Amino acid sequence: MNLAALARSAALVTAVALIPATTAGMAQVDGRAGPEFSKLFATYQRIKASYVEPVDDEKLIRGAIDGMLASLDPHSAYLDGSDLERLETMIDGNYSGLGLSVIMEDGAVKVISPFRGSPADRAGLKAGDYITHLDGELIYGGDLDDAVARMRGKAGTDIRLTIFRTGREEPFDVKVTRGVIELEPVTHELMPGNLGVITVNEFSRDVGSDVFAAWESMQAQATGRINGLILDMRSNPGGSLDEAVALSDLFLDEGQIVSQRGRARGETIMYDAESVFRGQIAQGVPMIVLIDAGSASASEIVAGALQDHRRAVIMGDRSFGKGSVQTLLPLTRNSALKLTTARYFTPSGHSVQEGGIKPDIAVPQISDPDLARRAKFRLRESDLRGHLVNEAGLKDEALEQDAIADPRFQQTAEELKEQGIEDFQLHYALQTLRRTAPNAVARRR
């Protein structure tokens, strides 16, 4: 594990020992914090002396660290071992496994999304599924790292997952064959009518360059000029802030992309266009950005920048609403803190924390037969325990969706399937580009 490579772009701080050897040592760290540290150390001593079984110092210290970070927000965490390995995989990696993004929610392993084209995707797993058993063994209430480690394994081997899915009365089993997961952050396709679709699945290293390469590839394939472009960032959980800035800069040649504002010196930074790429690609080409409730963090930075600069129409569902910046702060050679250090704001000064990015044109994914049931259990930043509160103090009713039925979206999933439409949001975006004049597509409603 090369922690230095992971933290190359992160701010470095001097680590302070969390459990000093004596209370006098604690007072030297910060005299004002002495009494509180005394409570912590007294608890540590009581546990060591009186707990029914011997307890390792490492277990107690790790518990204290986890407890402190859990009291802050859902995104701050202590990383070592397998946690750091997962972060390295997200940035660079290939691995053998199922190709799932999962979280622990109230003791259950919940699927955020299967990676497109992965074994899990081919087996039919969906966002919002709960995994209750692995090979018949209950994992509810267990450790997320243990569950992830068991789902990974040698390519070609099978594992049986027991799935609880909202809308089904009974759990069901799915057999998935592990494969080599080669993370493919950017894919592209040239559609009929010279319409380009670039899908960004995550913001790992070199996403900006990959999107530039995808654009050049589509230009070479097109018979004439490209008549419209869709940037699909649905179910993209985010990633690198630098890559979000780079991707935005591809489509902008002036103005601010995003600002981040923190409490510590050096955490307030403005990111402007022309800082990564000169000029803009797809200049004058009508552009639509697709987002949904799974579009978070870096995805929201890009969508917010292109929306505020009126470079693209934002279409789909309101995004997740994660408007905070996490910085990797090394503690030792093999451990680090992932700490929330700033909030970010769109060029117009809008914070997406809790509220998310509201699409210019709301288009539900009516090709999903479970749409109505999923909406009841949809998870956003504002649903997470201990989330940061939006500084603007948005009211819940201000974020509610219009309940009036839209006559454009009355077809059922079965009717769409008969027409060969499996992805209604993408279909609607393509139809919009086909029927809209180039000089009007980026006009705000």
C-alpha positions in Angstrom: 0.0 0.0 0.0 1.5 3.3 -1.1 -0.3 5.9 1.1 1.9 8.7 -0.3 0.5 8.0 -3.7 -3.1 8.2 -2.4 -2.5 11.4 -0.5 -0.4 13.1 -3.1 -2.9 15.9 -3.7 -4.2 15.9 -0.1 -3.2 18.5 2.6 -0.8 17.1 5.1 -1.1 17.8 8.9 0.9 16.9 11.9 -0.8 14.1 13.8 -1.3 14.3 17.6 -1.5 11.2 19.7 -5.1 10.5 20.7 -4.3 8.5 23.9 -1.3 10.0 25.7 0.5 7.9 28.3 -0.6 10.1 31.3 -3.2 12.7 32.0 -0.3 15.2 32.4 0.7 14.4 28.9 -2.9 15.0 27.8 -2.8 18.5 29.4 0.3 19.3 27.4 -1.6 18.7 24.1 -4.2 21.3 25.0 -4.8 22.6 28.5 -8.4 23.5 27.7 -9.2 19.9 26.6 -7.5 18.3 29.6 -10.7 17.5 31.5 -12.4 15.9 28.5 -9.3 13.8 27.7 -9.2 12.8 31.4 -12.7 11.3 31.0 -11.5 9.4 28.0 -8.4 8.1 29.7 -10.4 7.2 32.8 -12.8 5.2 30.7 -9.9 3.5 29.0 -8.4 2.5 32.4 -11.7 1.2 33.8 -12.2 -1.0 30.7 -8.7 -2.4 31.0 -9.1 -3.1 34.7 -12.7 -4.3 34.9 -14.1 -5.6 31.6 -15.2 -9.2 31.7 -12.5 -10.2 29.2 -9.1 -8.8 28.4 -9.2 -6.1 25.7 -6.4 -5.1 23.3 -5.3 -1.5 23.4 -5.6 -1.4 19.6 -9.3 -2.3 19.8 -10.0 0.4 22.4 -8.1 3.1 20.5 -9.7 2.2 17.2 -13.1 2.4 18.9 -12.3 5.8 20.3 -11.2 7.1 16.9 -14.2 5.7 15.1 -16.5 7.1 17.8 -15.0 10.6 17.4 -15.3 10.6 13.6 -18.8 9.1 13.6 -20.0 12.0 15.8 -19.0 14.5 13.0 -20.7 13.5 9.8 -21.3 10.4 7.7 -18.2 10.9 5.4 -15.4 11.3 7.9 -13.6 8.1 8.7 -10.4 6.4 9.8 -8.8 4.3 7.1 -6.3 1.6 7.3 -5.7 -1.9 5.9 -8.7 -3.0 3.7 -10.3 0.4 3.9 -7.2 2.0 2.2 -7.1 -0.8 -0.3 -10.6 -0.1 -1.3 -9.8 3.6 -1.7 -6.8 2.7 -3.9 -9.0 0.5 -6.0 -11.5 3.3 -6.5 -8.7 5.6 -7.7 -6.8 3.1 -9.8 -7.8 -0.4 -9.4 -8.8 -3.6 -10.9 -9.9 -6.5 -8.7 -11.7 -9.8 -8.7 -15.2 -9.8 -7.3 -18.8 -8.9 -8.1 -18.6 -5.2 -9.1 -20.9 -3.7 -6.4 -20.8 -0.4 -4.6 -22.3 -1.0 -1.1 -22.8 0.7 2.3 -23.8 -0.5 5.7 -27.3 0.9 6.6 -28.7 0.1 10.0 -26.8 -3.2 10.1 -27.7 -4.3 6.6 -25.5 -4.3 3.5 -27.3 -2.1 0.9 -26.4 -1.9 -2.8 -25.7 1.7 -3.9 -25.2 0.6 -7.5 -23.8 -2.3 -9.5 -21.0 -1.3 -11.9 -22.2 -1.3 -15.4 -21.4 -4.6 -17.2 -20.1 -6.2 -14.0 -21.1 -9.7 -12.8 -23.5 -8.2 -10.3 -25.1 -6.1 -13.1 -25.5 -9.1 -15.4 -27.0 -11.1 -12.6 -29.8 -8.4 -12.2 -28.8 -6.8 -8.9 -30.2 -3.3 -8.5 -29.6 -0.1 -6.5 -31.5 -0.3 -3.2 -31.3 -4.1 -2.9 -30.3 -5.4 0.5 -27.9 -8.4 0.8 -28.9 -10.5 3.9 -27.0 -13.8 3.4 -23.8 -14.9 1.7 -23.8 -18.6 0.7 -26.7 -19.1 3.2 -24.9 -17.4 6.1 -26.6 -14.4 7.7 -24.5 -11.2 7.5 -27.1 -8.8 9.0 -25.5 -6.9 11.9 -22.0 -7.9 10.8 -19.0 -5.9 9.6 -19.1 -4.3 6.2 -15.4 -5.0 5.5 -16.0 -8.7 6.3 -18.9 -8.8 3.9 -16.9 -7.1 1.1 -14.0 -9.4 1.6 -16.2 -12.4 1.3 -17.8 -11.1 -1.9 -14.4 -10.6 -3.5 -12.5 -13.7 -4.6 -11.0 -15.5 -7.5 -12.5 -14.8 -10.9 -14.7 -17.7 -12.1 -15.9 -18.8 -8.6 -19.5 -18.5 -7.6 -21.2 -17.0 -4.6 -24.9 -17.1 -3.6 -26.5 -13.9 -2.4 -29.8 -13.7 -0.7 -31.5 -10.5 -1.7 -34.4 -8.5 -0.1 -35.9 -6.1 -2.7 -38.5 -3.5 -1.9 -41.8 -4.5 -3.6 -41.2 -8.2 -3.3 -42.8 -10.1 -0.5 -40.1 -12.7 -0.1 -36.3 -12.6 -0.3 -34.7 -14.5 -3.2 -31.3 -16.0 -4.0 -29.0 -14.9 -6.9 -25.9 -16.8 -7.9 -23.2 -14.5 -9.1 -19.9 -15.7 -10.8 -17.0 -13.5 -9.8 -15.0 -11.8 -12.5 -12.2 -9.4 -13.0 -13.6 -5.9 -12.4 -11.8 -3.4 -14.6 -13.2 -0.1 -13.5 -14.2 1.8 -16.6 -14.9 5.4 -15.5 -15.8 6.7 -19.0 -17.6 5.0 -21.9 -19.1 6.6 -25.0 -21.4 5.8 -27.9 -22.4 7.6 -31.1 -26.1 7.3 -31.6 -28.2 7.7 -34.8 -28.3 11.3 -36.0 -24.7 12.0 -34.9 -25.7 12.3 -31.2 -23.0 11.6 -28.8 -23.4 10.0 -25.4 -20.5 10.1 -22.9 -21.1 8.2 -19.7 -19.0 9.0 -16.6 -19.4 6.3 -14.0 -17.0 7.7 -11.4 -14.4 10.4 -10.9 -11.2 8.4 -10.7 -7.8 9.4 -12.1 -7.7 10.9 -15.6 -11.5 11.2 -16.1 -11.1 14.6 -17.8 -8.6 13.2 -20.3 -10.7 10.2 -20.9 -13.8 12.3 -21.7 -11.6 14.4 -24.1 -10.5 11.2 -25.8 -14.1 10.0 -26.0 -15.2 13.2 -27.7 -12.4 13.0 -30.3 -13.3 9.3 -31.0 -16.9 10.2 -31.6 -15.9 13.1 -33.9 -13.8 10.6 -36.0 -16.8 8.2 -36.2 -19.4 10.8 -37.0 -20.5 11.5 -40.6 -20.2 15.3 -40.4 -20.5 17.3 -37.3 -21.9 16.0 -34.0 -25.4 17.5 -33.6 -25.8 17.0 -29.8 -24.1 15.6 -26.8 -25.4 13.9 -23.6 -23.2 13.7 -20.6 -24.6 10.9 -18.4 -23.6 11.1 -14.8 -26.5 9.1 -13.3 -25.6 6.9 -10.3 -22.1 8.4 -10.3 -21.1 8.6 -6.6 -18.3 11.1 -7.2 -14.6 10.9 -6.5 -11.8 13.3 -7.2 -12.5 17.0 -6.9 -9.6 17.7 -9.3 -11.2 15.5 -12.0 -14.6 17.2 -11.5 -12.8 20.5 -12.2 -11.0 19.1 -15.2 -14.2 17.7 -16.7 -16.1 21.0 -16.2 -13.2 22.9 -17.7 -13.5 20.8 -20.9 -16.9 22.5 -21.6 -16.1 26.0 -20.2 -13.6 28.6 -21.3 -14.3 31.3 -18.7 -15.7 31.9 -15.2 -15.7 30.0 -12.0 -16.3 26.2 -11.9 -16.6 25.7 -8.1 -15.5 27.2 -4.8 -14.6 25.3 -1.7 -14.8 27.1 1.7 -13.4 25.6 4.9 -12.4 26.7 8.4 -8.7 25.9 8.2 -6.1 28.1 6.4 -5.8 26.9 2.8 -9.2 25.2 2.6 -10.9 28.2 0.9 -10.1 27.8 -2.8 -11.7 29.0 -6.1 -11.4 26.8 -9.2 -11.7 28.7 -12.5 -12.1 27.6 -16.1 -8.9 27.5 -18.3 -6.9 26.1 -15.4 -6.7 22.5 -16.8 -7.8 22.6 -20.4 -7.5 25.6 -22.8 -10.7 26.5 -24.8 -13.7 24.2 -24.8 -14.7 21.1 -26.6 -18.1 20.7 -28.2 -18.4 24.5 -28.6 -21.8 25.4 -30.0 -23.0 21.8 -29.7 -26.4 21.4 -27.8 -25.7 19.5 -24.6 -27.8 17.7 -21.9 -26.5 16.4 -18.6 -28.4 13.5 -17.1 -28.4 13.1 -13.3 -30.4 11.2 -10.7 -30.6 10.6 -6.9 -27.4 8.6 -7.1 -25.4 11.5 -8.7 -23.3 12.9 -5.8 -20.3 15.1 -4.9 -18.1 15.5 -8.0 -21.1 14.8 -10.3 -22.9 17.6 -8.7 -19.9 20.0 -9.1 -20.0 19.3 -12.9 -23.7 19.6 -13.2 -23.9 22.8 -11.1 -21.1 24.4 -13.1 -22.6 23.6 -16.5 -26.1 24.6 -15.2 -25.0 28.0 -13.7 -23.0 28.9 -16.9 -26.0 27.8 -19.0 -23.8 25.5 -21.0 -26.1 22.5 -20.7 -29.7 21.6 -19.8 -29.8 19.4 -16.7 -32.3 16.6 -17.0 -33.4 13.7 -14.8 -34.0 13.6 -11.0 -32.7 15.9 -8.2 -29.2 14.7 -7.2 -28.0 13.3 -4.0 -27.0 16.5 -2.2 -23.4 15.9 -1.0 -21.8 19.3 -0.9 -18.8 18.6 1.3 -15.1 18.0 0.6 -13.1 15.2 2.2 -9.4 15.5 2.5 -7.1 12.5 3.0 -4.8 13.3 6.0 -2.0 10.7 6.6 -1.4 9.6 10.2 1.2 6.8 9.7 2.6 5.0 6.7 -0.5 2.8 6.6 -3.3 4.8 8.1 -5.1 8.1 7.4 -8.1 10.2 8.2 -10.7 10.9 5.6 -11.9 14.2 7.1 -14.6 16.7 6.0 -12.6 19.9 5.6 -14.8 22.2 3.5 -18.1 22.8 1.8 -18.3 23.5 -1.9 -20.5 26.0 -3.8 -21.5 26.3 -7.4 -20.5 29.4 -9.4 -23.8 31.2 -8.4 -23.0 30.6 -4.7 -25.5 27.7 -4.3 -24.6 25.0 -1.8 -25.8 21.6 -2.9 -25.6 20.2 0.6 -28.9 18.5 1.4 -30.8 20.2 -1.5 -28.7 18.8 -4.4 -28.9 19.9 -8.0 -32.4 20.5 -9.2 -32.8 19.5 -12.9 -34.0 22.1 -15.4 -36.3 19.4 -16.8 -37.5 16.7 -14.4 -37.7 13.4 -16.2 -38.6 10.3 -14.1 -37.2 6.9 -15.0 -40.6 5.4 -15.9 -38.9 2.5 -17.6 -38.1 1.2 -14.1 -41.0 -1.1 -13.1 -40.2 -0.5 -9.4 -40.0 3.3 -9.7 -42.9 4.1 -7.3 -41.7 1.6 -4.7 -38.1 2.8 -5.0 -39.1 6.4 -4.5 -40.3 5.6 -1.0 -36.9 4.2 0.0 -34.6 6.6 -2.0 -31.6 7.6 0.0 -30.1 11.1 -0.2 -27.6 13.1 1.9 -30.4 14.6 3.9 -31.4 11.1 5.1 -28.0 10.2 6.5 -27.6 10.3 10.2 -25.4 13.2 11.3 -25.2 14.9 7.9 -24.0 18.5 7.6 -26.8 21.0 7.5 -27.2 23.4 4.6 -26.1 26.8 5.7 -29.1 28.3 3.9 -31.4 26.5 6.2 -33.6 24.9 3.5 -37.0 23.6 4.6 -38.0 20.1 3.7 -41.1 21.3 1.9 -38.8 23.4 -0.4 -37.3 20.2 -1.6 -40.5 18.3 -2.2 -41.3 17.2 -5.8 -44.4 18.4 -7.6 -47.0 15.7 -7.1 -49.1 16.7 -10.2 -48.9 14.0 -12.8 -47.1 15.1 -16.0 -49.0 13.9 -19.1 -45.7 13.3 -20.9 -44.7 10.5 -18.4 -47.8 8.4 -18.2 -46.6 5.3 -20.0 -45.9 2.2 -18.0 -42.6 0.2 -18.0 -44.3 -2.6 -19.8 -45.6 -0.3 -22.6 -42.1 1.2 -23.0 -40.5 -2.3 -23.1 -42.9 -3.2 -26.0 -41.6 -0.2 -27.8 -38.0 -1.3 -27.2 -37.3 1.6 -24.7 -35.3 0.3 -21.7 -33.9 3.6 -20.5 -36.6 6.3 -20.7 -34.4 9.1 -19.4 -31.8 8.6 -22.0 -34.5 8.1 -24.7 -36.1 11.4 -23.7 -32.8 13.2 -23.8 -32.0 11.9 -27.3 -35.5 12.9 -28.5 -35.1 16.4 -27.0 -31.9 16.9 -28.9 -33.4 15.7 -32.1 -36.4 18.1 -31.9 -34.7 21.1 -30.4 -33.0 23.9 -32.4 -29.2 24.2 -31.6 -29.5 27.8 -30.5 -32.3 27.0 -28.0 -31.3 23.8 -26.2 -29.2 25.5 -23.5 -31.9 28.1 -22.8 -33.1 27.9 -19.2 -36.8 27.4 -18.5 
